[in-house]
Amino acid sequence: MVAKIKKGDRVVVLAGKSKGHRGDVLKVFPKTNRVLVQGANKVKRHQKQTMQSQGGIVEQEASLHVSNVAHIDPKDDRPVRVGIKTLEDGRKVRFAKRSGEVIDA
């Protein structure tokens, strides 16, 4: 099966406090249907001091639900829905539904 959003994809946030933010997907959590987007949904965590890191208030990204992000069309740089099609050689690839552009190389 081919996932619609993968690590490294360029996405835009559709809802929430980071609405409109564009960034790359850092991590995908398939079991909970969530993604981590670079620079989006920033939260502050109180971190206890350890031997490796300094304590204090640390700002980091929190995960977003997959339904709140959309893939960015490689052709016209707008949010687009992603479909899956099978090529002649039997490979399954993702494609942008508006432009028909293949996302996977």
C-alpha positions in Angstrom: 0.0 0.0 0.0 1.2 3.5 -0.8 0.7 6.2 1.9 -0.7 9.6 0.7 1.7 11.7 2.8 5.3 10.6 3.4 8.4 11.9 5.2 10.0 14.7 3.1 6.8 15.8 1.4 6.0 19.5 1.0 2.7 20.3 2.7 0.5 23.2 3.8 -1.5 23.3 7.0 -5.2 23.7 6.4 -6.6 24.1 10.0 -5.5 25.1 13.4 -3.2 27.8 14.8 -0.6 27.2 12.1 -3.1 27.5 9.2 -1.4 28.5 6.0 2.0 27.4 7.1 4.1 25.5 4.5 6.8 23.0 5.5 8.3 19.6 5.0 7.0 16.5 6.8 9.6 15.5 9.4 7.9 12.3 10.7 4.7 10.3 10.0 2.8 8.4 12.7 0.7 5.9 10.7 -1.0 4.2 13.7 -2.5 7.5 14.9 -2.8 9.2 11.5 -0.6 12.1 12.5 2.3 14.0 10.9 5.1 16.3 12.2 5.5 19.3 10.0 8.6 21.5 10.2 7.9 24.8 11.9 4.2 24.2 12.3 2.1 23.7 15.5 4.9 24.9 17.9 4.4 24.2 21.6 6.4 24.9 24.6 7.6 22.0 26.9 9.1 22.3 30.3 12.2 20.1 30.1 14.0 18.8 33.1 17.8 19.1 33.1 19.7 15.9 32.2 23.4 15.1 31.8 23.1 15.7 28.1 20.8 18.7 27.9 20.1 21.9 29.7 16.7 22.3 31.4 14.2 25.0 30.8 11.4 25.8 28.4 11.9 24.2 25.0 9.9 25.1 21.9 9.2 22.2 19.6 6.7 21.0 16.9 3.7 19.0 17.9 2.0 16.5 15.6 -1.0 17.4 13.4 -3.8 15.1 12.1 -3.3 14.0 8.5 -6.7 15.6 7.5 -5.4 19.0 8.5 -2.5 19.0 6.0 -2.6 19.0 2.2 0.1 18.1 -0.3 1.5 21.0 -2.4 1.2 20.5 -6.2 4.6 20.4 -7.8 3.3 22.1 -10.9 1.4 25.2 -9.6 2.4 25.3 -5.9 -1.2 25.1 -4.6 -2.8 22.6 -2.2 -3.9 19.5 -4.0 -5.5 16.2 -3.2 -3.4 13.1 -3.8 -4.5 10.0 -5.7 -2.8 6.7 -6.3 -2.4 5.0 -9.7 -0.6 2.0 -11.1 1.9 2.6 -13.9 2.5 0.3 -16.9 5.4 -1.4 -15.2 3.2 -2.3 -12.1 4.5 0.4 -9.7 2.0 2.3 -7.6 2.7 6.0 -7.5 1.1 9.1 -6.0 -0.2 11.8 -8.3 -1.7 15.3 -7.9 -5.4 15.1 -8.9 -5.6 18.6 -10.3 -2.6 18.6 -12.6 -2.0 14.9 -13.0 1.6 15.4 -12.1 3.3 12.3 -10.6 4.7 13.1 -7.1 6.9 10.0 -6.7 9.8 9.9 -9.0 
